[in-house]
Amino acid sequence: MRRQRVGVYGVVAARGHVLLTRLSPTTPAPGRWTLPGGGVHHGEPVRRALEREIHEEAGLRLRSAGLAAAVSHRFLGTSPAGIAEDYHGVQVLFTGDVDTDSGRALPEPRVVEPEGTTDAVAWIPLADAHGMGLTGLAAHGLSLIGAPVPVP
């Protein structure tokens, strides 16, 4: 079966921290940390998809976003559901900001869609991100903002 999926992801950094989400046990990479984001619905504007995904996975409102990169990967083999597939994933990355107050505290993230692919969300100090068990996508996203993260 041929399958293509377009996803949008946000590299959201503030006050020396980056917003990361943890993949739930129902995903192919449970427990790994990645960027907030996910699939674009058919007909959905890309910017709106990014706003929706950041709200669903972190409970935060995207204030601004700029296109940073587009990457893709192809997988030929058996899917987690046991189906032989030719999968093509297209991932569009944005750097962005979320609403923050004028104080020193970062806005408290929370998973709004608990049945989704995210089971946790947190602001991680940029200096600690390399030890978080990142996905390749997250490592790539952090490299776009100059964070010293080794690519897995």
C-alpha positions as CSV (number, residue, x, y, z in Angstrom):
1,M,0.0,0.0,0.0
2,R,1.3,3.5,-0.9
3,R,0.8,6.1,1.8
4,Q,1.9,9.8,2.0
5,R,1.6,12.0,5.0
6,V,2.3,15.7,5.3
7,G,3.1,17.0,8.8
8,V,3.9,20.4,10.3
9,Y,6.2,20.9,13.3
10,G,7.2,23.8,15.4
11,V,10.6,24.6,16.8
12,V,9.4,26.8,19.7
13,A,12.1,28.3,21.9
14,A,11.8,30.9,24.7
15,R,14.1,32.0,27.4
16,G,16.8,29.3,26.8
17,H,14.2,26.5,26.6
18,V,12.6,24.5,23.8
19,L,9.1,23.1,23.8
20,L,9.2,19.3,23.3
21,T,6.6,16.6,23.3
22,R,6.9,12.9,24.3
23,L,5.5,10.2,22.0
24,S,2.9,8.0,23.6
25,P,3.1,4.2,23.9
26,T,0.8,3.8,20.8
27,T,3.5,5.3,18.5
28,P,6.4,3.5,16.7
29,A,8.9,5.4,18.9
30,P,7.3,5.5,22.4
31,G,9.0,7.6,25.0
32,R,11.1,9.6,22.5
33,W,10.9,13.4,22.6
34,T,10.0,15.3,19.5
35,L,8.7,18.7,18.2
36,P,5.1,19.6,18.7
37,G,3.2,19.0,15.5
38,G,1.5,16.4,13.4
39,G,-0.5,15.8,10.3
40,V,-2.1,18.4,8.0
41,H,-5.8,17.6,7.4
42,H,-7.0,17.5,3.8
43,G,-7.6,21.1,2.7
44,E,-6.3,22.6,5.9
45,P,-4.0,25.6,5.5
46,V,-0.5,24.7,6.8
47,R,-0.2,27.6,9.2
48,R,-3.6,26.7,10.7
49,A,-2.5,23.0,11.0
50,L,0.6,24.2,13.0
51,E,-1.6,26.4,15.3
52,R,-4.0,23.4,15.9
53,E,-1.2,20.9,16.6
54,I,0.6,23.2,19.1
55,H,-2.7,23.8,20.9
56,E,-3.6,20.1,20.9
57,E,-0.1,18.9,22.1
58,A,0.9,21.8,24.4
59,G,-2.2,23.9,25.1
60,L,-0.4,27.0,23.9
61,R,-1.3,29.6,21.3
62,L,1.1,30.1,18.4
63,R,1.9,33.8,18.1
64,S,4.3,33.8,15.1
65,A,5.9,31.3,12.8
66,G,8.4,31.3,10.0
67,L,9.2,28.5,7.5
68,A,12.5,26.9,8.5
69,A,12.9,23.7,6.5
70,A,11.1,20.9,4.7
71,V,12.4,17.3,4.9
72,S,11.1,14.0,3.8
73,H,11.7,10.3,4.4
74,R,10.5,7.1,2.8
75,F,9.9,3.8,4.4
76,L,9.5,0.5,2.5
77,G,8.4,-2.4,4.8
78,T,5.9,-3.5,7.3
79,S,4.0,-0.8,9.2
80,P,3.4,-1.0,13.0
81,A,-0.1,-2.3,12.0
82,G,1.5,-5.2,10.1
83,I,0.7,-3.9,6.7
84,A,3.3,-3.9,3.8
85,E,3.6,-0.3,2.8
86,D,5.5,2.3,0.8
87,Y,5.3,5.3,3.2
88,H,6.4,8.8,2.3
89,G,6.5,11.3,5.1
90,V,6.9,15.0,4.3
91,Q,7.7,17.2,7.3
92,V,7.5,21.0,7.2
93,L,9.3,22.7,10.1
94,F,8.6,26.2,11.4
95,T,10.4,28.3,14.0
96,G,7.8,30.0,16.2
97,D,6.8,31.8,19.3
98,V,3.9,31.3,21.7
99,D,2.2,33.8,23.9
100,T,4.2,34.6,27.0
101,D,3.6,37.1,29.7
102,S,6.1,39.9,30.5
103,G,7.3,38.0,33.6
104,R,10.1,35.5,33.8
105,A,7.9,32.3,33.9
106,L,7.3,30.3,30.7
107,P,3.6,29.5,30.0
108,E,2.7,26.1,31.5
109,P,2.2,23.5,28.7
110,R,-0.4,20.8,28.9
111,V,-1.5,18.0,26.6
112,V,-5.0,19.0,25.4
113,E,-5.7,15.9,23.3
114,P,-4.8,13.0,25.7
115,E,-5.8,10.2,23.3
116,G,-3.4,11.4,20.7
117,T,0.2,10.5,20.0
118,T,1.6,12.8,22.7
119,D,1.6,11.8,26.4
120,A,3.7,14.6,27.9
121,V,4.9,18.1,27.0
122,A,7.6,20.3,28.6
123,W,9.9,23.2,28.3
124,I,13.4,21.7,28.2
125,P,16.5,23.8,28.8
126,L,18.4,23.9,25.5
127,A,21.5,22.7,27.3
128,D,19.7,19.6,28.4
129,A,17.9,18.7,25.2
130,H,20.7,16.4,23.9
131,G,20.1,14.0,26.7
132,M,16.3,13.7,26.2
133,G,16.2,10.7,23.7
134,L,15.2,12.9,20.8
135,T,13.8,11.8,17.5
136,G,15.8,12.7,14.4
137,L,13.2,15.3,13.5
138,A,13.6,17.0,16.9
139,A,17.4,17.0,16.6
140,H,17.2,18.5,13.1
141,G,14.8,21.2,14.3
142,L,17.1,22.1,17.2
143,S,20.0,22.4,14.8
144,L,18.0,25.0,12.9
145,I,18.1,27.3,15.9
146,G,21.7,26.6,16.7
147,A,21.2,24.3,19.6
148,P,24.2,21.9,20.1
149,V,22.3,18.7,19.7
150,P,24.0,15.6,18.2
151,V,21.9,14.0,15.3
152,P,21.0,10.4,16.2
